[in-house]
Amino acid sequence: MTINVALAAWGMSGREFHEPLIAAEPRLRLTAILRRSGPDGSEPEGVRCVPNFQAILDDPAIDLVVVNTPNELHYPMASAALAAGKHVVLEKPITVTLDDARALTAEARAANRLLAVFHNRRLDGDVLTLKRHLDAGDLGDLVELEWHYDRYRAHVTHKRWKEDDLPGAGTWFDLGIHLVEGMLHLFGPPETVAADMDSLRRPGAATDFFDVRFRYPGHRVLLRASTFVREQGPVITAHGRKGSLIIPHENAYPEGEPPTALLHTDRAGEAIRERVPLEPSRQHDFYANVVDAIAGNAPLAFTPEAATAALALIHRAIEAAKQPPMSCA
């Protein structure tokens, strides 16, 4: 079984994420890339460049279209691909609005075509390591989870769709969606949300700082990101009634040193504080699951329904951030 794939963009996500993962899955073959400017030699050998999206839609040999374009193009391009009889892998977030997400899900169902959303960060080593120790009971009942997606980008980039105050722009949509989807995958829907969001680099522009707190029965999840973090702290800090797990940022390890996390727990009445290995990333599982789902050999793990639930919480937190703070006077 060979599935022919087309990429709708050859930017950072196409070059660094999708193409390597597609190449690593033997049942997939990347055949076309949308490049309006034409090829520049950076494309994989044997892959043709096409000048417009319609050329992808009109090609009967293309089975699967990866829509990895700016957020506002997700719905119209994915909808067109489904209407053309293609399966679709769609970058996160699924769409900008909930109405579009629900419409697209219905269109995929009516067309009997797969619609998978690229929530690949669920397969990162830090998330898998957290899940390993939650499942093992090393933390006991969870009390608090703090999850960061920080970076240092003091200057505003040229990407209007990420930097300007537009629907679907900013780090809460771009990065927060990873954290929210991972949280839902681990814990299900929360009870309440409180949020603080701001544009620190350019007032009035898109969000580049967020501090969002979700409350569950018995524990809280704190999702945080800033573009002014030059010295990275832990990515994940989890505290339970039995122990704690601290997972550093991937850049915190000296070159050649295997990444580890710090686990402080109790075993048979004895306090244990040790370095534990990080689970290896399983990013390649994403496209393997997509192929298995198309073939009917496995259920899709990255469903539009799950992506829509994450998008709903993105919008709920944006509304929560608009609530006026309580005076301390």
The 8 nearest C-alpha neighbors of each residue, nearest first, counted from 0:
[[1, 26, 2, 27, 294, 290, 25, 3],
 [0, 2, 26, 27, 3, 28, 25, 290],
 [1, 3, 27, 62, 28, 26, 4, 0],
 [4, 2, 28, 61, 62, 29, 27, 30],
 [3, 5, 29, 63, 64, 30, 61, 28],
 [4, 6, 31, 64, 32, 30, 29, 65],
 [7, 5, 32, 65, 8, 64, 33, 31],
 [6, 8, 33, 66, 65, 67, 32, 5],
 [9, 7, 33, 6, 10, 67, 68, 13],
 [8, 10, 13, 14, 32, 11, 34, 33],
 [11, 9, 13, 12, 8, 14, 15, 67],
 [10, 12, 14, 13, 15, 9, 16, 8],
 [13, 11, 16, 15, 10, 14, 17, 67],
 [14, 12, 9, 17, 10, 11, 18, 16],
 [15, 13, 11, 18, 12, 16, 9, 10],
 [14, 16, 12, 11, 13, 17, 19, 18],
 [17, 15, 12, 13, 18, 19, 14, 20],
 [16, 18, 13, 20, 19, 21, 12, 15],
 [17, 19, 21, 20, 14, 13, 16, 22],
 [20, 18, 22, 21, 17, 16, 23, 15],
 [19, 21, 23, 17, 22, 18, 283, 16],
 [20, 22, 18, 24, 23, 19, 17, 27],
 [21, 23, 19, 20, 24, 18, 25, 28],
 [22, 24, 20, 21, 25, 19, 283, 27],
 [23, 25, 21, 22, 26, 27, 287, 20],
 [26, 24, 27, 23, 22, 28, 1, 21],
 [25, 27, 1, 24, 0, 2, 28, 290],
 [28, 26, 2, 25, 1, 24, 3, 21],
 [29, 27, 3, 4, 30, 2, 1, 26],
 [28, 30, 4, 3, 5, 31, 46, 27],
 [29, 31, 46, 4, 5, 28, 3, 47],
 [30, 32, 5, 47, 46, 48, 29, 6],
 [33, 31, 6, 48, 5, 7, 34, 49],
 [32, 34, 49, 7, 8, 48, 50, 51],
 [35, 33, 37, 36, 50, 48, 49, 32],
 [34, 36, 50, 37, 51, 33, 49, 48],
 [37, 35, 34, 38, 50, 39, 33, 48],
 [36, 38, 34, 35, 48, 39, 50, 49],
 [39, 37, 40, 48, 34, 36, 42, 41],
 [40, 38, 41, 37, 42, 36, 34, 48],
 [39, 41, 42, 38, 43, 44, 37, 48],
 [42, 40, 39, 43, 38, 14, 44, 9],
 [41, 43, 40, 44, 46, 38, 39, 32],
 [44, 42, 46, 45, 41, 40, 18, 29],
 [43, 45, 46, 42, 47, 40, 41, 30],
 [44, 46, 43, 47, 30, 42, 29, 31],
 [47, 45, 30, 31, 44, 43, 29, 48],
 [46, 48, 31, 30, 45, 32, 49, 38],
 [47, 49, 32, 31, 34, 33, 38, 37],
 [48, 50, 33, 51, 34, 32, 54, 47],
 [51, 49, 35, 34, 33, 48, 37, 52],
 [52, 50, 53, 54, 49, 33, 35, 34],
 [51, 53, 55, 54, 33, 56, 7, 50],
 [52, 54, 56, 55, 51, 57, 58, 50],
 [55, 53, 57, 52, 56, 51, 58, 49],
 [56, 54, 52, 53, 58, 57, 5, 61],
 [55, 57, 53, 54, 58, 83, 80, 52],
 [58, 56, 54, 55, 53, 59, 83, 61],
 [57, 59, 55, 60, 56, 61, 54, 53],
 [60, 58, 61, 57, 62, 56, 55, 84],
 [59, 61, 58, 62, 3, 4, 57, 2],
 [62, 60, 3, 59, 58, 4, 63, 5],
 [61, 63, 3, 85, 2, 4, 86, 60],
 [62, 64, 86, 4, 85, 87, 61, 3],
 [65, 63, 5, 87, 4, 6, 66, 86],
 [64, 66, 88, 6, 87, 89, 7, 67],
 [65, 67, 89, 7, 68, 64, 90, 88],
 [68, 66, 90, 65, 8, 7, 89, 12],
 [67, 69, 66, 8, 72, 70, 73, 7],
 [70, 68, 72, 71, 160, 73, 67, 161],
 [71, 69, 73, 72, 167, 95, 94, 68],
 [70, 72, 73, 69, 95, 167, 94, 74],
 [73, 71, 70, 74, 69, 75, 76, 68],
 [74, 72, 70, 94, 76, 71, 77, 75],
 [73, 75, 77, 76, 72, 94, 78, 99],
 [76, 74, 78, 77, 72, 73, 79, 71],
 [77, 75, 79, 78, 73, 74, 72, 80],
 [76, 78, 80, 74, 79, 75, 73, 81],
 [79, 77, 75, 81, 76, 80, 74, 82],
 [80, 78, 82, 76, 77, 81, 75, 83],
 [79, 81, 83, 77, 85, 82, 78, 56],
 [82, 80, 84, 85, 78, 83, 79, 77],
 [81, 83, 79, 84, 80, 78, 110, 85],
 [84, 82, 80, 81, 85, 56, 79, 57],
 [85, 83, 81, 82, 80, 86, 110, 112],
 [86, 84, 81, 62, 80, 63, 83, 87],
 [85, 87, 63, 113, 112, 62, 64, 114],
 [88, 86, 114, 64, 63, 65, 89, 113],
 [87, 89, 65, 115, 116, 114, 66, 64],
 [88, 90, 116, 66, 65, 117, 87, 115],
 [91, 89, 117, 67, 116, 92, 66, 93],
 [92, 90, 93, 117, 116, 118, 89, 176],
 [91, 93, 94, 90, 176, 310, 95, 70],
 [92, 94, 91, 306, 100, 116, 89, 90],
 [95, 93, 92, 100, 73, 96, 74, 99],
 [94, 96, 167, 71, 70, 166, 97, 92],
 [97, 95, 99, 98, 94, 100, 310, 167],
 [96, 98, 100, 99, 101, 311, 307, 95],
 [97, 99, 101, 96, 100, 102, 103, 95],
 [100, 98, 102, 96, 97, 101, 103, 94],
 [101, 99, 97, 103, 98, 102, 94, 307],
 [100, 102, 104, 98, 99, 103, 97, 105],
 [101, 103, 99, 105, 104, 100, 98, 106],
 [104, 102, 106, 100, 105, 101, 99, 107],
 [105, 103, 101, 107, 106, 102, 303, 100],
 [104, 106, 108, 102, 103, 107, 109, 101],
 [107, 105, 103, 109, 108, 104, 110, 102],
 [108, 106, 110, 112, 104, 105, 109, 111],
 [107, 109, 111, 105, 106, 110, 104, 112],
 [110, 108, 106, 111, 107, 105, 112, 104],
 [111, 109, 107, 112, 108, 106, 81, 82],
 [112, 110, 108, 109, 107, 113, 106, 84],
 [113, 111, 86, 107, 110, 108, 114, 81],
 [112, 114, 86, 87, 115, 107, 293, 111],
 [115, 113, 87, 88, 107, 86, 303, 112],
 [114, 116, 88, 302, 301, 89, 303, 113],
 [117, 115, 89, 301, 88, 90, 118, 91],
 [118, 116, 90, 119, 91, 89, 115, 88],
 [119, 117, 120, 116, 121, 91, 177, 301],
 [118, 120, 121, 117, 122, 282, 285, 123],
 [121, 119, 122, 123, 118, 177, 181, 126],
 [120, 122, 119, 181, 123, 126, 118, 127],
 [121, 123, 120, 281, 282, 119, 280, 127],
 [124, 122, 280, 120, 126, 125, 121, 127],
 [123, 125, 280, 278, 279, 127, 126, 128],
 [124, 126, 128, 127, 123, 129, 277, 246],
 [127, 125, 129, 128, 124, 123, 121, 130],
 [128, 126, 124, 130, 129, 125, 278, 131],
 [129, 127, 131, 125, 278, 130, 126, 277],
 [128, 130, 126, 131, 127, 132, 133, 125],
 [129, 131, 133, 127, 128, 132, 134, 126],
 [132, 130, 128, 134, 129, 133, 127, 135],
 [133, 131, 135, 134, 137, 129, 130, 136],
 [132, 134, 130, 136, 135, 131, 129, 138],
 [133, 135, 131, 132, 136, 130, 137, 129],
 [136, 134, 132, 133, 137, 131, 138, 130],
 [135, 137, 139, 133, 134, 138, 132, 140],
 [138, 136, 132, 135, 139, 264, 242, 133],
 [139, 137, 242, 239, 241, 136, 243, 133],
 [138, 140, 241, 136, 240, 239, 137, 141],
 [139, 141, 239, 240, 138, 142, 241, 136],
 [140, 142, 239, 218, 143, 139, 238, 138],
 [143, 141, 218, 239, 238, 217, 219, 140],
 [144, 142, 219, 238, 218, 237, 220, 141],
 [143, 145, 237, 220, 236, 221, 219, 146],
 [146, 144, 221, 236, 235, 220, 222, 237],
 [145, 147, 235, 222, 234, 221, 223, 144],
 [148, 146, 223, 234, 224, 149, 222, 235],
 [147, 149, 224, 223, 234, 174, 150, 146],
 [150, 148, 224, 225, 147, 228, 226, 151],
 [151, 149, 226, 228, 152, 225, 227, 229],
 [150, 152, 226, 227, 228, 229, 153, 149],
 [153, 151, 226, 154, 150, 227, 155, 228],
 [152, 154, 151, 227, 226, 200, 155, 228],
 [155, 153, 152, 156, 200, 151, 201, 226],
 [154, 156, 153, 162, 157, 200, 152, 201],
 [155, 157, 158, 154, 162, 159, 161, 152],
 [156, 158, 159, 155, 162, 161, 160, 163],
 [159, 157, 161, 160, 156, 162, 163, 155],
 [160, 158, 162, 163, 161, 157, 156, 168],
 [159, 161, 158, 168, 162, 163, 69, 165],
 [160, 162, 168, 169, 159, 158, 163, 205],
 [163, 161, 159, 205, 169, 160, 158, 168],
 [164, 162, 204, 205, 159, 165, 161, 160],
 [163, 165, 205, 204, 168, 162, 203, 166],
 [164, 166, 168, 163, 167, 160, 205, 162],
 [167, 165, 168, 95, 164, 71, 160, 96],
 [166, 168, 95, 172, 165, 70, 169, 71],
 [169, 167, 161, 165, 160, 166, 205, 172],
 [170, 168, 206, 205, 161, 171, 172, 162],
 [169, 171, 173, 174, 207, 172, 206, 175],
 [172, 170, 175, 169, 174, 173, 206, 176],
 [173, 171, 170, 176, 175, 169, 167, 174],
 [172, 174, 170, 171, 175, 169, 176, 168],
 [175, 173, 170, 176, 177, 171, 172, 148],
 [174, 176, 171, 178, 177, 172, 173, 179],
 [175, 177, 179, 174, 178, 172, 180, 173],
 [178, 176, 175, 180, 179, 174, 181, 120],
 [179, 177, 181, 175, 176, 180, 182, 222],
 [178, 180, 182, 176, 181, 177, 309, 175],
 [181, 179, 183, 309, 177, 182, 178, 176],
 [182, 180, 184, 178, 179, 183, 121, 177],
 [181, 183, 179, 185, 180, 184, 186, 178],
 [184, 182, 187, 180, 186, 185, 181, 188],
 [183, 185, 181, 182, 186, 187, 180, 121],
 [186, 184, 182, 183, 187, 181, 130, 180],
 [187, 185, 183, 182, 184, 188, 189, 215],
 [186, 188, 183, 184, 185, 189, 182, 215],
 [187, 189, 183, 186, 190, 215, 182, 308],
 [190, 188, 215, 214, 191, 213, 187, 192],
 [189, 191, 215, 214, 188, 192, 213, 216],
 [192, 190, 214, 213, 189, 193, 215, 212],
 [191, 193, 213, 212, 316, 214, 194, 319],
 [194, 192, 212, 319, 211, 213, 316, 320],
 [195, 193, 211, 320, 319, 210, 316, 212],
 [194, 196, 320, 210, 209, 211, 197, 193],
 [197, 195, 209, 208, 320, 206, 210, 194],
 [196, 198, 206, 208, 199, 207, 209, 195],
 [197, 199, 206, 207, 202, 204, 201, 200],
 [198, 200, 201, 197, 202, 207, 208, 206],
 [201, 199, 198, 202, 153, 154, 155, 207],
 [200, 202, 204, 199, 198, 203, 155, 205],
 [203, 201, 198, 204, 199, 200, 197, 205],
 [202, 204, 201, 198, 164, 205, 163, 197],
 [203, 205, 164, 163, 202, 201, 198, 162],
 [206, 204, 164, 169, 163, 162, 168, 198],
 [205, 207, 169, 198, 197, 208, 170, 196],
 [206, 208, 198, 170, 169, 225, 226, 197],
 [209, 207, 225, 197, 224, 196, 206, 198],
 [208, 210, 196, 224, 223, 195, 211, 197],
 [209, 211, 223, 195, 194, 222, 196, 212],
 [212, 210, 194, 222, 221, 193, 209, 195],
 [213, 211, 221, 193, 192, 220, 194, 222],
 [212, 214, 192, 220, 191, 219, 189, 221],
 [213, 215, 219, 191, 190, 189, 218, 192],
 [214, 216, 189, 218, 190, 219, 217, 213],
 [217, 215, 218, 214, 190, 189, 219, 142],
 [216, 218, 215, 142, 219, 141, 140, 214],
 [219, 217, 142, 215, 143, 216, 141, 214],
 [218, 220, 214, 143, 215, 213, 144, 142],
 [219, 221, 144, 213, 212, 143, 145, 214],
 [222, 220, 212, 145, 211, 144, 146, 213],
 [223, 221, 146, 211, 210, 147, 145, 212],
 [222, 224, 210, 147, 209, 146, 211, 221],
 [225, 223, 149, 148, 209, 208, 147, 210],
 [224, 226, 208, 149, 227, 207, 228, 150],
 [225, 227, 151, 150, 152, 228, 207, 149],
 [228, 226, 151, 225, 229, 153, 152, 150],
 [229, 227, 151, 150, 230, 226, 149, 231],
 [228, 230, 151, 227, 231, 150, 226, 152],
 [231, 229, 228, 232, 151, 150, 227, 251],
 [232, 230, 228, 229, 248, 233, 149, 251],
 [231, 233, 234, 247, 248, 230, 251, 147],
 [234, 232, 247, 248, 235, 246, 245, 236],
 [233, 235, 147, 248, 247, 146, 246, 232],
 [234, 236, 146, 246, 233, 145, 245, 237],
 [237, 235, 245, 145, 144, 244, 246, 233],
 [236, 238, 144, 244, 243, 143, 145, 235],
 [239, 237, 243, 143, 142, 242, 141, 144],
 [238, 240, 141, 138, 142, 140, 242, 241],
 [239, 241, 139, 140, 242, 138, 141, 142],
 [240, 242, 139, 138, 239, 264, 265, 137],
 [243, 241, 264, 138, 239, 263, 240, 238],
 [242, 244, 238, 263, 237, 138, 262, 239],
 [243, 245, 262, 237, 261, 236, 263, 246],
 [246, 244, 236, 261, 260, 235, 247, 237],
 [245, 247, 260, 235, 233, 234, 236, 244],
 [248, 246, 233, 234, 251, 249, 245, 232],
 [247, 249, 234, 250, 251, 233, 231, 232],
 [248, 250, 251, 247, 252, 258, 234, 125],
 [251, 249, 248, 252, 253, 231, 247, 254],
 [252, 250, 248, 249, 247, 253, 231, 258],
 [251, 253, 250, 256, 258, 254, 249, 257],
 [254, 252, 256, 255, 251, 250, 257, 258],
 [253, 255, 256, 252, 257, 250, 251, 258],
 [254, 256, 253, 257, 252, 258, 250, 251],
 [255, 257, 253, 254, 252, 258, 259, 251],
 [258, 256, 255, 259, 252, 276, 277, 254],
 [259, 257, 277, 252, 276, 256, 260, 249],
 [258, 260, 276, 277, 275, 274, 257, 261],
 [259, 261, 246, 275, 274, 245, 276, 277],
 [262, 260, 274, 245, 244, 273, 275, 246],
 [261, 263, 244, 273, 272, 243, 274, 264],
 [264, 262, 272, 243, 242, 271, 273, 244],
 [265, 263, 242, 271, 270, 241, 137, 262],
 [266, 264, 270, 269, 271, 268, 241, 267],
 [265, 267, 269, 268, 270, 264, 271, 137],
 [266, 268, 269, 265, 270, 271, 264, 137],
 [267, 269, 266, 265, 270, 271, 264, 241],
 [268, 270, 266, 265, 267, 271, 264, 272],
 [271, 269, 265, 264, 266, 272, 268, 263],
 [270, 272, 264, 263, 265, 269, 273, 266],
 [273, 271, 263, 262, 264, 270, 261, 274],
 [274, 272, 262, 261, 275, 271, 263, 260],
 [273, 275, 261, 260, 259, 262, 276, 272],
 [274, 276, 260, 259, 261, 273, 277, 262],
 [277, 275, 259, 260, 258, 278, 274, 257],
 [278, 276, 259, 128, 258, 124, 279, 260],
 [277, 279, 124, 128, 127, 276, 280, 125],
 [280, 278, 124, 277, 281, 123, 127, 125],
 [279, 281, 124, 123, 282, 122, 278, 127],
 [280, 282, 122, 283, 284, 279, 123, 124],
 [281, 283, 284, 122, 280, 285, 119, 123],
 [282, 284, 285, 281, 20, 286, 287, 23],
 [285, 283, 287, 282, 281, 286, 288, 122],
 [286, 284, 288, 283, 287, 282, 289, 119],
 [287, 285, 289, 288, 284, 283, 290, 24],
 [286, 288, 284, 290, 289, 285, 291, 24],
 [287, 289, 291, 286, 285, 290, 284, 292],
 [290, 288, 286, 292, 287, 291, 293, 285],
 [289, 291, 293, 287, 292, 288, 294, 286],
 [292, 290, 288, 296, 294, 297, 289, 293],
 [291, 293, 297, 295, 289, 299, 294, 290],
 [294, 292, 290, 295, 291, 289, 113, 296],
 [295, 293, 291, 292, 296, 290, 297, 0],
 [296, 294, 292, 293, 297, 291, 298, 290],
 [295, 297, 291, 294, 292, 298, 293, 290],
 [298, 296, 292, 291, 295, 299, 288, 294],
 [299, 297, 292, 300, 296, 295, 291, 288],
 [298, 300, 292, 301, 302, 297, 288, 289],
 [299, 301, 302, 298, 288, 289, 285, 115],
 [302, 300, 115, 116, 299, 118, 303, 305],
 [301, 303, 304, 305, 115, 300, 299, 116],
 [304, 302, 306, 305, 307, 104, 116, 115],
 [303, 305, 307, 302, 306, 308, 104, 101],
 [306, 304, 308, 302, 307, 303, 309, 301],
 [305, 307, 303, 309, 304, 308, 93, 310],
 [308, 306, 310, 304, 309, 305, 303, 100],
 [307, 309, 311, 305, 306, 310, 304, 312],
 [310, 308, 306, 180, 312, 307, 311, 179],
 [309, 311, 313, 307, 312, 308, 306, 314],
 [312, 310, 308, 314, 309, 313, 315, 307],
 [313, 311, 315, 309, 314, 310, 316, 308],
 [314, 312, 310, 316, 311, 315, 309, 317],
 [313, 315, 317, 311, 312, 316, 318, 310],
 [316, 314, 312, 318, 317, 313, 311, 319],
 [315, 317, 319, 318, 313, 314, 194, 312],
 [318, 316, 314, 320, 319, 315, 313, 321],
 [317, 319, 315, 321, 316, 320, 314, 322],
 [318, 320, 316, 321, 317, 322, 194, 193],
 [321, 319, 194, 195, 317, 318, 322, 196],
 [322, 320, 318, 319, 323, 317, 195, 194],
 [321, 323, 320, 319, 324, 318, 194, 193],
 [322, 324, 321, 325, 320, 326, 319, 195],
 [325, 323, 326, 322, 321, 320, 327, 195],
 [324, 326, 323, 327, 328, 322, 321, 193],
 [325, 327, 328, 324, 323, 322, 195, 321],
 [328, 326, 325, 324, 323, 322, 195, 193],
 [327, 326, 325, 324, 323, 322, 195, 321]]
